[in-house]
Amino acid sequence: MEAIKYNMPDSMDDSVWANVIGSSMVSITDALGRIEFASDAFSEILECQKYRLVGETHELLKSPLHTGEFYKNLWRTIKMGNKWSGVLTDVNSSGRVFWLDTEIIPFRKKGEKNYKYLCLYKNVTNYYKEREVLKKQELVNESFLQGIPLNVFVVSRYGKILNTNKSFCKKEVQELIGTYVYDYFSPSSFQSFKNNIDKVFVDKKKHQFELHDLNTDGEKIFFSVISSPNFNSVGEIVSTTIALNEVTEFKNVSDQLKNSEEKFRKIYQSINIGVVVVADEKGSITEWNKGAEATFGYSEKEIIGSSLTMLMSEKYRNKNIAGLLRGVDKIKNQKEEATVKMCCLRKNGEQFPVEFTLSYCKVGEVGFYSAMMLDISQRKELENKLIKKTEDLELLLKTTEEELIKKT
């Protein structure tokens, strides 16, 4: 208290300063910034004993964590006898950074030329640490938003951009805010875009749609758009969030795939020589060509989605299924085609024998079985005739042999 009494104006009594010292971090420096007094709380945050601080230059007033201009302004202010307020930061002896909300009050006794400086501090370290964490999180969030491969806009009912996540049409974020999203699309696309956005405000629910436009080179570009309403606390729509994803590349690939698929199906369905039937792993027919239609009598419309068992003779169904399962087991385990024979059934109820080559393939995660069938009715008929001729010949030879034996 003696140091304080020596340096303080006469109007300040001991009780006032006892309260100040008891509740605050305080230091007093001379005109050159050398510490003449330090409170216990101030010594604690510096992690240095008081007797070591007295006489030393006030390091907090020249911390490397602040710029030179910052300290020029501080010293210019207090040397003119004016109070300075601000936040000072430094590193204590343990290497921990701390922040102090600081007031520096110049004072001097009558007759003295030089000022001394009373410094009052408030520890705001926790606040600044939390702010640093929030800043880092904001940077992460901003980086994440900018990295999203689509443009996100928050727009008013009339299309005014209230916020956005990244640049668009060669304009940066700040340039976009306050402009109208419809201005970035050609007149041919504008009305369609606006109508779909207006639906969100009318229906109060999310809408998804596609949009096409022309780029600066006059090439057609495609967008996939999702627009979702944003409500206030009383349930009114105040804006809509628009997620705009350019899908031109995927659109072109999709169109090519559709064209290829359509071409394949037309060629496949036009084949009327040979029977080709494709079924999924559940045994449901998925493809049916002209040859199959001619052989079995069912049109594609009648048969697609039906079970393969529909083509099997009821009399030999169990035998046919057993043969089919053996073929399936073979191609799955040995990874090769399997030849299967079975008795099939036409739409008119006629039974006929077939022989087919069974193969297996996967498209993505979906497996399919393809059967290249051959009607072997004529072959079976010839085989039966051959068997009958053989039996007749054997009977003739046996009869002839018996007659010769009798004669002898």
C-alpha positions as CSV (number, residue, x, y, z in Angstrom):
1,M,0.0,0.0,0.0
2,E,2.9,2.3,0.6
3,A,3.8,2.3,-3.1
4,I,0.2,3.2,-4.0
5,K,0.0,5.9,-1.4
6,Y,3.2,7.4,-2.7
7,N,2.1,7.5,-6.3
8,M,-1.6,8.3,-6.0
9,P,-3.3,11.7,-5.8
10,D,-3.9,12.9,-2.2
11,S,-7.7,12.6,-2.6
12,M,-7.4,8.8,-2.8
13,D,-7.6,7.2,0.7
14,D,-6.4,3.7,1.7
15,S,-9.9,2.1,1.9
16,V,-10.7,3.0,-1.8
17,W,-7.4,1.5,-3.0
18,A,-7.8,-1.6,-0.8
19,N,-11.1,-2.3,-2.6
20,V,-9.4,-1.8,-6.0
21,I,-6.5,-4.0,-5.2
22,G,-8.7,-6.7,-3.7
23,S,-11.0,-7.1,-6.7
24,S,-8.8,-6.2,-9.7
25,M,-5.6,-6.8,-11.5
26,V,-3.6,-3.5,-11.2
27,S,-0.1,-2.3,-12.1
28,I,1.5,1.1,-11.9
29,T,4.4,2.2,-14.1
30,D,6.6,5.2,-14.3
31,A,6.9,7.5,-17.4
32,L,9.2,5.0,-19.1
33,G,6.9,2.0,-18.5
34,R,8.9,0.5,-15.6
35,I,6.7,-1.3,-13.0
36,E,6.5,0.4,-9.6
37,F,3.6,-1.7,-8.3
38,A,1.8,-5.0,-9.2
39,S,-1.2,-6.5,-7.5
40,D,-1.3,-10.2,-6.5
41,A,-3.9,-11.0,-9.3
42,F,-1.7,-9.3,-11.9
43,S,1.4,-11.3,-10.7
44,E,-0.6,-14.5,-10.8
45,I,-1.6,-14.2,-14.5
46,L,2.0,-13.4,-15.4
47,E,3.1,-16.3,-13.3
48,C,5.9,-14.1,-11.7
49,Q,6.5,-13.0,-8.1
50,K,5.8,-9.4,-7.4
51,Y,9.3,-8.5,-6.2
52,R,10.7,-9.7,-9.5
53,L,8.3,-7.4,-11.4
54,V,9.0,-4.2,-9.6
55,G,11.6,-2.2,-11.5
56,E,11.2,-4.2,-14.7
57,T,9.9,-2.8,-17.9
58,H,6.2,-3.6,-18.5
59,E,6.5,-6.3,-21.1
60,L,2.8,-6.3,-21.7
61,L,3.1,-2.8,-23.1
62,K,5.4,-3.9,-25.9
63,S,4.2,-7.5,-26.6
64,P,5.3,-8.9,-30.0
65,L,1.8,-10.2,-30.4
66,H,0.8,-6.6,-31.3
67,T,1.9,-4.4,-34.2
68,G,4.2,-1.5,-33.9
69,E,1.4,0.9,-35.0
70,F,-0.8,-0.5,-32.2
71,Y,1.8,0.6,-29.5
72,K,2.5,3.9,-31.2
73,N,-1.1,4.8,-30.8
74,L,-1.2,3.6,-27.2
75,W,1.9,5.6,-26.1
76,R,0.8,8.7,-28.1
77,T,-2.5,8.6,-26.2
78,I,-1.2,8.2,-22.6
79,K,1.7,10.6,-23.0
80,M,-0.8,13.3,-23.9
81,G,-2.5,12.6,-20.6
82,N,-5.5,10.8,-22.1
83,K,-6.9,7.5,-20.9
84,W,-6.4,4.5,-23.3
85,S,-8.7,1.5,-23.4
86,G,-8.2,-1.7,-25.4
87,V,-7.3,-5.4,-25.2
88,L,-3.7,-6.4,-24.6
89,T,-2.4,-9.9,-25.1
90,D,0.9,-11.7,-24.2
91,V,2.4,-15.0,-23.3
92,N,3.1,-15.9,-19.6
93,S,6.1,-17.8,-18.4
94,S,4.3,-21.2,-19.0
95,G,3.8,-20.3,-22.7
96,R,0.0,-19.7,-22.3
97,V,-1.5,-16.8,-24.3
98,F,-3.8,-14.5,-22.3
99,W,-5.9,-11.5,-23.1
100,L,-6.6,-8.5,-20.8
101,D,-9.2,-5.9,-21.3
102,T,-7.1,-2.9,-20.2
103,E,-7.6,0.7,-19.1
104,I,-4.4,2.9,-18.7
105,I,-5.0,6.1,-16.7
106,P,-2.2,8.7,-16.7
107,F,-1.8,10.7,-13.5
108,R,0.8,13.0,-11.8
109,K,1.1,14.9,-8.5
110,K,1.1,18.6,-8.5
111,G,4.5,20.0,-9.4
112,E,5.6,16.8,-11.1
113,K,6.4,17.0,-14.8
114,N,6.2,13.3,-15.8
115,Y,3.1,11.1,-15.9
116,K,2.8,7.8,-14.1
117,Y,0.3,5.2,-15.4
118,L,-2.3,3.3,-13.5
119,C,-3.3,0.1,-15.4
120,L,-6.5,-1.7,-14.6
121,Y,-7.1,-5.2,-16.2
122,K,-9.9,-7.6,-16.7
123,N,-9.1,-11.2,-17.7
124,V,-11.0,-11.9,-20.9
125,T,-8.9,-14.9,-22.0
126,N,-11.8,-17.4,-22.0
127,Y,-13.9,-15.1,-24.2
128,Y,-11.1,-14.7,-26.8
129,K,-10.3,-18.4,-26.8
130,E,-13.9,-19.2,-27.5
131,R,-13.8,-16.5,-30.3
132,E,-10.8,-18.1,-31.8
133,V,-12.5,-21.5,-31.8
134,L,-15.5,-19.9,-33.5
135,K,-13.3,-18.2,-36.0
136,K,-11.7,-21.5,-36.9
137,Q,-15.1,-23.2,-37.1
138,E,-16.3,-20.4,-39.4
139,L,-13.3,-20.9,-41.7
140,V,-14.0,-24.6,-41.7
141,N,-17.6,-24.0,-42.5
142,E,-16.8,-21.5,-45.2
143,S,-14.3,-23.9,-46.7
144,F,-16.9,-26.6,-46.6
145,L,-19.5,-24.5,-48.3
146,Q,-17.1,-23.4,-51.0
147,G,-16.1,-27.0,-51.6
148,I,-19.7,-28.1,-52.2
149,P,-19.9,-28.9,-55.9
150,L,-23.1,-26.9,-56.3
151,N,-24.3,-23.3,-55.8
152,V,-26.6,-22.6,-52.9
153,F,-28.6,-19.4,-52.8
154,V,-31.0,-18.0,-50.2
155,V,-33.4,-15.8,-52.1
156,S,-36.4,-13.6,-51.2
157,R,-39.9,-14.1,-52.8
158,Y,-38.8,-11.9,-55.7
159,G,-35.5,-13.7,-56.3
160,K,-33.2,-11.3,-54.5
161,I,-30.1,-13.1,-53.3
162,L,-29.8,-12.8,-49.5
163,N,-26.8,-15.1,-49.2
164,T,-24.8,-17.6,-51.2
165,N,-22.0,-20.0,-50.7
166,K,-19.7,-19.4,-53.6
167,S,-19.0,-17.4,-56.8
168,F,-21.4,-17.7,-59.8
169,C,-21.3,-16.5,-63.3
170,K,-17.8,-14.9,-62.7
171,K,-19.1,-12.9,-59.7
172,E,-17.8,-13.2,-56.2
173,V,-20.1,-13.8,-53.2
174,Q,-20.2,-10.1,-52.1
175,E,-21.1,-9.1,-55.7
176,L,-23.9,-11.6,-55.9
177,I,-25.6,-10.6,-52.6
178,G,-28.3,-8.0,-53.3
179,T,-28.7,-8.9,-57.0
180,Y,-31.5,-11.0,-58.4
181,V,-30.9,-14.7,-59.2
182,Y,-33.1,-14.6,-62.3
183,D,-30.7,-12.0,-63.9
184,Y,-28.1,-14.8,-64.4
185,F,-30.4,-16.8,-66.7
186,S,-31.5,-16.2,-70.3
187,P,-35.0,-15.0,-71.0
188,S,-35.9,-18.4,-72.4
189,S,-35.1,-20.1,-69.0
190,F,-36.2,-17.2,-66.7
191,Q,-40.0,-17.9,-66.7
192,S,-39.6,-21.6,-66.1
193,F,-37.2,-21.0,-63.3
194,K,-39.3,-18.3,-61.7
195,N,-42.5,-20.4,-61.9
196,N,-40.9,-23.3,-60.0
197,I,-39.5,-21.0,-57.3
198,D,-42.9,-19.3,-56.9
199,K,-44.4,-22.8,-56.3
200,V,-42.4,-23.1,-53.1
201,F,-44.0,-20.0,-51.7
202,V,-47.5,-21.1,-52.7
203,D,-47.3,-24.8,-51.8
204,K,-45.0,-24.3,-48.8
205,K,-43.0,-27.4,-49.6
206,K,-39.8,-28.5,-51.4
207,H,-39.7,-28.6,-55.1
208,Q,-37.2,-30.4,-57.4
209,F,-36.9,-29.7,-61.1
210,E,-34.5,-29.5,-64.0
211,L,-33.5,-26.4,-65.8
212,H,-31.5,-25.8,-69.0
213,D,-29.9,-22.6,-70.3
214,L,-27.2,-21.4,-72.7
215,N,-23.6,-20.6,-71.5
216,T,-21.5,-17.7,-72.8
217,D,-20.5,-19.8,-75.8
218,G,-24.1,-20.5,-76.7
219,E,-23.8,-24.2,-75.6
220,K,-26.8,-25.8,-73.8
221,I,-26.2,-26.5,-70.1
222,F,-28.4,-28.4,-67.7
223,F,-29.1,-27.8,-64.0
224,S,-30.7,-30.0,-61.3
225,V,-32.5,-27.7,-58.9
226,I,-33.9,-28.2,-55.4
227,S,-35.8,-25.3,-53.8
228,S,-36.8,-25.5,-50.1
229,P,-38.9,-23.0,-48.1
230,N,-37.5,-21.2,-45.0
231,F,-40.0,-20.3,-42.3
232,N,-40.0,-17.7,-39.5
233,S,-41.2,-18.3,-36.0
234,V,-44.9,-17.9,-36.9
235,G,-44.8,-20.2,-39.8
236,E,-44.5,-17.7,-42.6
237,I,-42.2,-18.3,-45.6
238,V,-39.5,-15.6,-45.5
239,S,-37.2,-17.0,-48.2
240,T,-36.2,-20.1,-50.1
241,T,-32.9,-22.0,-50.3
242,I,-32.0,-23.0,-53.9
243,A,-29.5,-25.7,-54.5
244,L,-28.3,-25.4,-58.1
245,N,-26.2,-28.3,-59.5
246,E,-24.9,-28.2,-63.0
247,V,-25.4,-31.7,-64.5
248,T,-24.5,-31.1,-68.2
249,E,-21.8,-33.7,-68.2
250,F,-24.1,-36.3,-66.5
251,K,-27.0,-35.4,-68.7
252,N,-24.9,-36.0,-71.9
253,V,-23.8,-39.4,-70.5
254,S,-27.3,-40.3,-69.5
255,D,-28.7,-39.4,-72.9
256,Q,-25.9,-41.5,-74.6
257,L,-26.8,-44.4,-72.3
258,K,-30.5,-44.1,-73.1
259,N,-29.8,-44.0,-76.8
260,S,-27.5,-47.0,-76.5
261,E,-30.1,-48.9,-74.4
262,E,-32.9,-48.0,-76.9
263,K,-30.7,-49.1,-79.8
264,F,-29.9,-52.4,-78.1
265,R,-33.5,-53.1,-77.2
266,K,-34.6,-52.5,-80.8
267,I,-31.9,-54.7,-82.2
268,Y,-32.5,-57.4,-79.6
269,Q,-36.3,-57.4,-79.9
270,S,-36.1,-57.5,-83.7
271,I,-34.1,-60.8,-83.7
272,N,-36.5,-63.5,-84.8
273,I,-34.0,-66.3,-85.5
274,G,-33.4,-68.2,-82.3
275,V,-35.1,-67.8,-78.9
276,V,-33.5,-65.4,-76.4
277,V,-35.0,-65.1,-72.9
278,V,-33.4,-63.1,-70.1
279,A,-34.5,-63.4,-66.4
280,D,-33.4,-61.9,-63.2
281,E,-32.1,-63.8,-60.1
282,K,-35.7,-64.3,-58.9
283,G,-36.6,-66.0,-62.1
284,S,-38.8,-63.2,-63.5
285,I,-38.5,-62.6,-67.3
286,T,-37.0,-59.2,-68.1
287,E,-36.3,-59.5,-71.9
288,W,-38.2,-61.3,-74.7
289,N,-37.2,-61.3,-78.4
290,K,-39.2,-61.9,-81.5
291,G,-37.9,-65.5,-81.8
292,A,-39.3,-66.2,-78.3
293,E,-42.6,-64.6,-79.2
294,A,-42.9,-66.8,-82.3
295,T,-41.9,-70.0,-80.5
296,F,-44.0,-69.7,-77.3
297,G,-46.9,-67.5,-78.7
298,Y,-46.7,-64.9,-75.9
299,S,-46.2,-61.2,-76.8
300,E,-43.6,-59.1,-74.8
301,K,-46.4,-57.3,-73.0
302,E,-47.9,-60.6,-71.9
303,I,-44.7,-62.2,-70.6
304,I,-42.4,-59.5,-69.1
305,G,-42.4,-59.9,-65.3
306,S,-43.8,-63.4,-65.4
307,S,-42.0,-66.4,-63.9
308,L,-39.9,-68.7,-66.0
309,T,-42.1,-71.6,-64.7
310,M,-44.9,-70.2,-67.0
311,L,-42.9,-71.7,-69.9
312,M,-42.5,-75.1,-68.4
313,S,-44.6,-78.2,-69.1
314,E,-46.7,-78.8,-65.9
315,K,-46.2,-82.6,-66.4
316,Y,-42.4,-82.3,-66.3
317,R,-42.2,-79.1,-64.2
318,N,-40.3,-80.7,-61.2
319,K,-37.9,-82.4,-63.5
320,N,-37.4,-79.1,-65.5
321,I,-36.8,-77.1,-62.3
322,A,-34.3,-79.6,-61.0
323,G,-32.4,-79.4,-64.4
324,L,-32.5,-75.7,-64.4
325,L,-31.1,-75.5,-60.8
326,R,-28.2,-77.8,-61.8
327,G,-27.4,-75.5,-64.7
328,V,-27.5,-72.4,-62.4
329,D,-25.3,-74.1,-59.9
330,K,-22.8,-75.0,-62.6
331,I,-22.5,-71.5,-64.1
332,K,-22.2,-69.8,-60.7
333,N,-19.5,-72.2,-59.4
334,Q,-17.6,-73.0,-62.5
335,K,-18.1,-69.6,-64.2
336,E,-19.0,-71.2,-67.5
337,E,-22.1,-71.7,-69.7
338,A,-24.4,-74.7,-69.0
339,T,-26.5,-76.7,-71.5
340,V,-29.9,-77.6,-70.2
341,K,-32.7,-79.7,-71.8
342,M,-36.4,-79.4,-70.7
343,C,-39.9,-79.8,-71.9
344,C,-41.6,-76.4,-72.5
345,L,-45.2,-75.3,-73.0
346,R,-46.6,-73.0,-75.7
347,K,-49.4,-70.5,-75.0
348,N,-51.8,-72.9,-76.8
349,G,-50.9,-75.7,-74.4
350,E,-48.7,-77.7,-76.8
351,Q,-45.6,-79.3,-75.2
352,F,-42.3,-79.3,-77.0
353,P,-38.7,-80.1,-76.1
354,V,-36.0,-77.4,-76.0
355,E,-32.3,-77.2,-75.5
356,F,-30.7,-74.0,-74.3
357,T,-27.4,-72.5,-73.3
358,L,-27.6,-70.8,-69.9
359,S,-25.2,-67.9,-69.0
360,Y,-25.0,-65.4,-66.2
361,C,-23.9,-61.8,-66.0
362,K,-24.2,-58.9,-63.5
363,V,-25.1,-55.3,-64.3
364,G,-24.0,-53.3,-61.2
365,E,-25.3,-55.3,-58.3
366,V,-28.1,-57.0,-60.2
367,G,-27.6,-60.5,-61.7
368,F,-29.3,-61.8,-64.9
369,Y,-29.6,-65.2,-66.6
370,S,-29.7,-65.4,-70.4
371,A,-31.0,-68.5,-72.2
372,M,-30.3,-69.0,-75.9
373,M,-33.0,-71.6,-76.7
374,L,-33.4,-74.0,-79.6
375,D,-36.6,-75.9,-80.4
376,I,-35.5,-79.5,-80.8
377,S,-38.9,-80.9,-81.7
378,Q,-37.7,-82.1,-85.2
379,R,-34.5,-83.5,-83.8
380,K,-36.4,-85.4,-81.2
381,E,-38.8,-86.6,-83.8
382,L,-35.8,-87.9,-85.9
383,E,-34.2,-89.4,-82.8
384,N,-37.5,-91.2,-82.0
385,K,-37.8,-92.4,-85.7
386,L,-34.2,-93.6,-85.5
387,I,-34.8,-95.5,-82.3
388,K,-38.0,-97.0,-83.8
389,K,-36.1,-98.1,-87.0
390,T,-33.3,-99.5,-84.8
391,E,-35.9,-101.5,-82.7
392,D,-37.6,-102.7,-85.9
393,L,-34.3,-103.8,-87.4
394,E,-33.3,-105.6,-84.2
395,L,-36.7,-107.4,-84.2
396,L,-36.3,-108.3,-87.9
397,L,-32.8,-109.7,-87.3
398,K,-34.0,-111.6,-84.3
399,T,-36.9,-113.1,-86.2
400,T,-34.7,-114.1,-89.2
401,E,-32.2,-115.7,-86.8
402,E,-35.0,-117.8,-85.2
403,E,-36.3,-119.0,-88.6
404,L,-32.8,-120.0,-89.7
405,I,-32.4,-122.0,-86.5
406,K,-35.7,-123.8,-87.1
407,K,-34.7,-124.8,-90.7
408,T,-31.5,-126.3,-89.6
